[in-house]
């Protein structure tokens, strides 16, 4: 009789727990996972192409266009994604990176400041069932309502690349231009990145 009572109590408890309504479901990705997945795309040059930027926009509350002038930070692969600080439907995730220099829009190499200390790159995320996407014209934003999920609310204008991705970017940009100054800057930047490795 005791077994039946325990089973009956368990069934009563299970029946007393309300089922989660369809609209209350959330994607199971944590803020940290979202940033880690975005970062993988980012550091390999994902935001340097229209297709990659479109893919990157799936991580954002509001999509961003490809910047006309690119400010690139070259980083080593020894980065660390920290645990998020969650406050209600907001979260902050930091990534520790070590800069190896930068590349400006004219492909000029900017050496690092000399510090070997990691610096933090912060991402603010929101948990919401709303986000915005570009419409068919690629310019107009339209609101989309779906399952609540963590999305990056803000990102800076800098693009972070590994050394290999930076080399690819510089080489492709150099090969597309006839400007001798930009080509010379690109060659110097490639030499500097090869020397630093």
The 8 nearest C-alpha neighbors of each residue, nearest first, counted from 0:
[[1, 3, 2, 4, 5, 6, 7, 8],
 [0, 2, 4, 3, 5, 6, 7, 8],
 [3, 1, 5, 4, 0, 6, 7, 8],
 [2, 4, 6, 0, 1, 5, 7, 8],
 [3, 5, 7, 1, 2, 6, 8, 0],
 [4, 6, 8, 2, 7, 3, 9, 1],
 [7, 5, 3, 9, 8, 4, 2, 10],
 [6, 8, 4, 10, 9, 5, 3, 11],
 [9, 7, 11, 5, 10, 6, 4, 12],
 [10, 8, 12, 6, 11, 7, 5, 13],
 [11, 9, 13, 7, 12, 8, 14, 6],
 [10, 12, 8, 14, 9, 13, 15, 7],
 [13, 11, 15, 9, 10, 14, 8, 16],
 [14, 12, 10, 15, 16, 11, 9, 17],
 [13, 15, 11, 12, 16, 10, 17, 9],
 [14, 16, 12, 13, 11, 17, 10, 18],
 [17, 15, 13, 14, 18, 12, 11, 19],
 [18, 16, 15, 19, 14, 13, 20, 12],
 [17, 19, 20, 16, 14, 21, 15, 13],
 [18, 20, 17, 23, 21, 24, 22, 16],
 [19, 21, 23, 22, 18, 24, 17, 25],
 [22, 20, 23, 24, 19, 146, 18, 25],
 [21, 23, 20, 24, 146, 19, 145, 25],
 [24, 22, 20, 21, 19, 25, 146, 147],
 [25, 23, 22, 21, 146, 147, 26, 19],
 [26, 24, 147, 146, 148, 27, 23, 22],
 [25, 27, 148, 28, 147, 146, 24, 149],
 [26, 28, 25, 29, 148, 24, 149, 32],
 [29, 27, 26, 32, 33, 30, 149, 148],
 [28, 30, 32, 31, 33, 27, 149, 26],
 [31, 29, 33, 32, 149, 34, 83, 28],
 [30, 32, 34, 29, 33, 83, 35, 82],
 [33, 31, 35, 29, 34, 30, 28, 36],
 [34, 32, 30, 36, 31, 35, 37, 29],
 [33, 35, 37, 31, 32, 36, 38, 30],
 [36, 34, 32, 38, 37, 33, 31, 39],
 [37, 35, 39, 33, 38, 34, 32, 40],
 [36, 38, 34, 40, 35, 39, 41, 33],
 [37, 39, 41, 35, 40, 36, 34, 42],
 [40, 38, 36, 37, 41, 42, 35, 43],
 [39, 41, 45, 37, 38, 43, 42, 36],
 [40, 42, 38, 45, 44, 39, 43, 37],
 [43, 41, 160, 159, 44, 161, 39, 40],
 [42, 44, 164, 41, 40, 45, 160, 161],
 [45, 43, 47, 41, 42, 46, 164, 160],
 [44, 46, 51, 40, 41, 47, 43, 52],
 [45, 47, 52, 51, 44, 48, 41, 55],
 [48, 46, 44, 45, 51, 52, 49, 65],
 [49, 47, 51, 50, 46, 52, 45, 65],
 [48, 50, 52, 51, 53, 65, 47, 46],
 [51, 49, 53, 48, 52, 54, 45, 46],
 [50, 52, 45, 54, 46, 48, 53, 49],
 [53, 51, 46, 55, 49, 54, 50, 48],
 [52, 54, 50, 56, 51, 55, 49, 57],
 [53, 55, 51, 52, 56, 57, 50, 58],
 [56, 54, 52, 57, 53, 58, 51, 46],
 [55, 57, 62, 53, 59, 58, 54, 52],
 [56, 58, 55, 54, 59, 53, 62, 60],
 [57, 59, 56, 150, 55, 151, 37, 60],
 [60, 58, 151, 150, 56, 61, 57, 62],
 [59, 61, 130, 152, 150, 151, 131, 62],
 [62, 60, 131, 59, 130, 63, 132, 152],
 [63, 61, 56, 59, 132, 60, 131, 64],
 [62, 64, 61, 56, 65, 52, 59, 66],
 [63, 65, 66, 62, 52, 53, 49, 56],
 [64, 66, 67, 52, 63, 49, 46, 47],
 [67, 65, 68, 69, 64, 156, 63, 47],
 [68, 66, 65, 69, 64, 104, 70, 47],
 [69, 67, 104, 66, 70, 103, 65, 105],
 [68, 70, 104, 66, 71, 67, 103, 157],
 [69, 71, 103, 157, 158, 104, 102, 68],
 [70, 72, 158, 102, 101, 157, 159, 69],
 [73, 71, 101, 159, 100, 158, 160, 74],
 [72, 74, 160, 99, 100, 101, 161, 98],
 [75, 73, 98, 161, 99, 97, 160, 72],
 [74, 76, 77, 161, 97, 99, 162, 98],
 [75, 77, 78, 161, 74, 96, 162, 97],
 [78, 76, 75, 79, 96, 97, 74, 95],
 [79, 77, 96, 95, 76, 94, 80, 75],
 [78, 80, 95, 94, 81, 77, 96, 93],
 [81, 79, 94, 93, 95, 82, 78, 35],
 [82, 80, 93, 94, 79, 83, 92, 31],
 [81, 83, 31, 92, 84, 80, 93, 30],
 [84, 82, 92, 91, 85, 31, 90, 81],
 [83, 85, 91, 90, 92, 86, 82, 89],
 [86, 84, 90, 89, 83, 87, 91, 88],
 [85, 87, 89, 90, 88, 84, 91, 83],
 [88, 86, 89, 85, 90, 126, 125, 84],
 [87, 89, 126, 125, 86, 90, 127, 85],
 [90, 88, 125, 86, 87, 124, 85, 126],
 [91, 89, 85, 124, 84, 123, 86, 83],
 [90, 92, 123, 84, 83, 122, 124, 85],
 [93, 91, 83, 122, 121, 81, 31, 123],
 [94, 92, 121, 81, 120, 119, 80, 122],
 [93, 95, 80, 120, 119, 79, 81, 96],
 [94, 96, 119, 79, 78, 118, 117, 80],
 [97, 95, 78, 117, 118, 94, 119, 98],
 [98, 96, 117, 74, 75, 118, 116, 99],
 [97, 99, 74, 100, 73, 111, 96, 72],
 [100, 98, 74, 73, 111, 97, 75, 110],
 [101, 99, 111, 110, 109, 73, 98, 72],
 [100, 102, 72, 109, 71, 73, 108, 110],
 [103, 101, 108, 71, 106, 107, 109, 70],
 [102, 104, 70, 106, 107, 105, 71, 69],
 [103, 105, 69, 68, 106, 70, 102, 107],
 [106, 104, 107, 103, 181, 184, 102, 185],
 [107, 105, 103, 185, 104, 102, 184, 181],
 [106, 108, 184, 105, 103, 102, 188, 109],
 [109, 107, 102, 188, 101, 110, 106, 103],
 [108, 110, 101, 100, 102, 107, 111, 103],
 [111, 109, 100, 108, 101, 112, 99, 113],
 [112, 110, 100, 113, 99, 98, 109, 101],
 [111, 113, 114, 110, 100, 98, 115, 99],
 [114, 112, 111, 115, 110, 99, 116, 98],
 [115, 113, 116, 112, 111, 117, 97, 98],
 [114, 116, 113, 117, 97, 98, 112, 99],
 [117, 115, 114, 118, 97, 96, 98, 113],
 [116, 118, 97, 96, 95, 115, 119, 98],
 [117, 119, 96, 95, 97, 116, 120, 98],
 [120, 118, 95, 94, 93, 121, 96, 117],
 [119, 121, 94, 93, 95, 118, 122, 96],
 [122, 120, 93, 92, 119, 94, 123, 91],
 [121, 123, 92, 91, 93, 154, 124, 153],
 [122, 124, 91, 152, 90, 151, 153, 92],
 [125, 123, 151, 152, 90, 150, 89, 149],
 [126, 124, 89, 149, 150, 88, 127, 152],
 [125, 127, 149, 88, 148, 147, 89, 150],
 [128, 126, 147, 129, 148, 125, 149, 88],
 [147, 127, 129, 146, 145, 144, 148, 130],
 [130, 128, 144, 127, 143, 145, 142, 131],
 [129, 131, 60, 143, 142, 61, 144, 132],
 [130, 132, 142, 61, 141, 143, 140, 60],
 [133, 131, 140, 141, 62, 134, 142, 61],
 [132, 134, 140, 137, 139, 138, 141, 135],
 [133, 135, 139, 136, 137, 140, 141, 132],
 [134, 136, 137, 133, 139, 138, 140, 132],
 [135, 137, 138, 134, 139, 133, 140, 141],
 [136, 138, 133, 135, 134, 139, 140, 132],
 [139, 137, 136, 133, 140, 134, 135, 64],
 [140, 138, 134, 133, 137, 136, 141, 135],
 [141, 139, 133, 132, 134, 131, 138, 142],
 [140, 142, 131, 132, 134, 133, 143, 139],
 [141, 143, 131, 130, 132, 144, 140, 129],
 [142, 144, 130, 129, 131, 141, 145, 132],
 [145, 143, 129, 128, 130, 142, 146, 147],
 [146, 144, 128, 147, 129, 143, 22, 130],
 [145, 147, 128, 25, 24, 148, 22, 26],
 [128, 148, 146, 127, 25, 126, 145, 26],
 [149, 147, 126, 26, 127, 25, 146, 150],
 [148, 150, 126, 125, 30, 124, 127, 151],
 [151, 149, 59, 124, 58, 60, 125, 152],
 [150, 152, 124, 59, 153, 123, 60, 58],
 [153, 151, 124, 60, 123, 59, 125, 150],
 [154, 152, 151, 123, 122, 155, 124, 59],
 [155, 153, 122, 156, 152, 151, 123, 121],
 [154, 156, 157, 153, 158, 122, 121, 120],
 [155, 157, 158, 154, 70, 66, 69, 71],
 [158, 156, 70, 155, 71, 159, 72, 69],
 [157, 159, 71, 72, 70, 160, 156, 41],
 [158, 160, 72, 42, 71, 73, 41, 157],
 [161, 159, 42, 73, 165, 164, 43, 74],
 [160, 162, 74, 164, 42, 163, 73, 75],
 [161, 163, 165, 164, 73, 166, 160, 74],
 [164, 162, 166, 165, 161, 167, 160, 43],
 [163, 165, 167, 161, 43, 166, 162, 160],
 [166, 164, 168, 162, 167, 163, 160, 161],
 [167, 165, 163, 169, 164, 168, 170, 162],
 [168, 166, 164, 170, 165, 169, 171, 163],
 [167, 169, 165, 171, 166, 170, 172, 164],
 [170, 168, 172, 166, 167, 171, 173, 185],
 [169, 171, 173, 167, 172, 168, 166, 174],
 [172, 170, 174, 168, 173, 169, 167, 175],
 [171, 173, 169, 175, 174, 170, 168, 176],
 [174, 172, 170, 182, 171, 175, 176, 169],
 [173, 175, 171, 172, 176, 170, 182, 177],
 [176, 174, 172, 173, 171, 177, 170, 178],
 [177, 175, 178, 173, 174, 172, 182, 181],
 [176, 178, 179, 175, 182, 174, 173, 181],
 [177, 179, 176, 181, 180, 182, 173, 183],
 [180, 178, 182, 181, 183, 177, 176, 184],
 [181, 179, 183, 182, 178, 184, 105, 185],
 [182, 180, 184, 183, 178, 179, 105, 185],
 [181, 183, 179, 185, 173, 180, 184, 178],
 [182, 184, 180, 186, 185, 181, 179, 187],
 [185, 183, 107, 181, 187, 182, 186, 106],
 [184, 186, 188, 182, 106, 183, 187, 169],
 [187, 185, 183, 189, 188, 184, 190, 182],
 [186, 188, 190, 184, 185, 189, 191, 183],
 [189, 187, 108, 185, 191, 190, 186, 184],
 [188, 190, 192, 186, 191, 187, 193, 185],
 [189, 191, 187, 193, 188, 192, 194, 186],
 [192, 190, 194, 188, 189, 193, 187, 195],
 [193, 191, 189, 195, 194, 190, 188, 196],
 [194, 192, 190, 196, 191, 195, 189, 188],
 [193, 195, 191, 192, 196, 190, 189, 188],
 [196, 194, 192, 193, 191, 99, 190, 162],
 [195, 193, 194, 192, 162, 191, 75, 99]]
